[in-house]
Amino acid sequence: MGKIGRNEQCPCGSGKKFKHCCLPKKQAGMVQKNPEAAFKISLLNEIDGIVQVAAEKRQKIKELGVFILLATVEGDAWLLEITDSDAVQLARAGEPLEIPIDENSDTIEINWSHTFDLSNKEFELTAYRDRTKSVMAGYPVKEIRASIKRIKKRFPSEVLEQVHVNPEDHVPSTR
């Protein structure tokens, strides 16, 4: 594991900068020594958190691996995946939607409903089902772009290329 910079997001998942979160605890000897424990973050738990923020109609952007969780002041919440520009809506007008995600310790399977594009300073969605396009006015495009840039800087391109599992190569578990 590489060194965490003071101004980077804390790996504990709090969303705070490292210097304002776990760095003082680490210096005081209060942080767990096991680095895997800091990264045991469930995507579903983070989704529950962003849906709650959307219900409160507050804007928030959270980075988690190759994912961006987005809540808007309109009460919408989205899960974005940056390698293929996939998206799925988690909440609409403050109301939670069914989450098409199957998460286990080895894989995360997500039934993506849209792709997103940030060109022309707009957040544009294209539905997989019928290829309809929608422009989401008022979405924080600049901040989303900055998050994508940070994530791409954080992970080598070889890692980003291996995010998706080819369905033909994936053998389901027999549990």
N, C-alpha and C positions, 0 to 999 in steps of 0.2 A: 504494500500500500504506500502511495506517495505521501509526501509531507503536505499537510493542510495549511494553506496560507491564512494569516489573521483575518483578511478581508473576504475570504471565501465563505460560502454558505456552510453552516455547521453540518457535519455528517449525521448528527443525531436526529435530523428531520424536523427540527423546531422551526426552520425558516429564518432563523437569526444568523447574523455573521458569527463566525467562529470566535472572534475576540470578545463578543458580548454574550456568548453562550457557554461553551464547554472549555474554552481556553483557560479562564480563571479557575474553573473546577480542576482542570488537568494540572495546573500549576500548584494547586492546593492538594493534589493527590486524591481527589474525590471521584474521578472518572474511572469507569471500568477499564481494566487492562486488556480485555478481549476485544479486538477490533471488529470481529464478526458481529458482536452484540450491538454495536452502534449502527450496523447496516441491516439489521433484521427489521425492516420496515415493510409493512404490508401495503400493497397498492390499494386494496379495498378499504383499509383504514384511512388512508390519505384521501380517497374518493369520498368517504363519509364526511371527512372534515371539510372538503371543498364544497360539497353539497350543502352543508350547514351554513357556510359563508354565503353561498348563493341565496339561501332562504332568508338570510339577514339583509340581502341586497347590497352587499359590499363587494368591492372589486379586490381580487387577490390572484396572484400568479405564483405557482409553486412548481419548482423543478424537482423531478425525482427520476434519476437515471436518464433515460431517453424520452421521458414523458414530461409534459407540461400540463398541470392542472390549472384550469382557468375558471374563475367566478367573476360575474359581471354585476354592475349595479342594477341591471334589468332583472336579475335573479336567474340568469342562465349559468350553467356550469358545463364545461367541456373537458374531456381528456384528449390531449393531442400527443401524437407520437411523431418525432421529428425525422426519422430516417426515411419513411415513406409518405410523410405528410398525411397520416391518417387521423381521423377524429371520430369521437362518439359523444353524443350529448348525454349529460348526467342529470341535468335539471333544466326545467323551462319555467320561467316566470316564478321562480322560488319553489316550485313543486318538484320533488325528486322523481326521476324516471327509472324504469327498470334498467339495471346495469348488466349489460351482456358480457360479463367477464367471469372466467373460470381460472382461479389462481391456486396453484399448489406450490410445494417447495422447489420444484424443478422448472416449471414453465408458467407462463401467464398467457391464456388464450382470450383474445378479445374479438368480438364480432363488430368490426368497424363499420359505421354507417355512412361516413363521409370522408372526403379528402379536403384538405384546406390549402389555401393559397393566400399569400400576403402581398402579392404584387399590387401596384398602384395605391399603396397605403391603405388598402382595404382588406378586411377579413372576409374572404370568399370561400364558401362551402359548396362542394359538389356531392350530391347524394349518389351512393353506389347503386341504389335500387332503380332510379329512373333518370339519373344523370342531370337532374335539375340543379341549377345554380342559385345560390342565395348570397347576398352581400349583407353582412351583419354590421350595421351602422353603430358607431360608438365603441367598438371593441378596441382594446389597447394594443394596436398593431405594433407600435414602436417597442413596447415592453416585451411583447411576444418574440419579436425579431431578436431583441437583446438576449432573451433567454435561450433561443435556438443557438445563437452565436456562442454563448457561454458553454452550452452542452457540447457543441461540436469541438470547442477548444479543449474541453475536459477529457474527451474520449478520443483515442486514435481512430482514424478512418477504418482500420482493419476491424476494430471492435464494433463500430457502428454498422459495418457491412454484415456482421454475423448476428445481428439482433433477431432477425426473423428465421423461424424454422420452416424448412420446406415440408409441406404436409405429406409428400410422398416418402420423405426420409424419416418422418416422425412416427414411431410405433407407440400407440397408446398403451398406458400401463394396464396391467390385468389385476388391479386391486379390487 
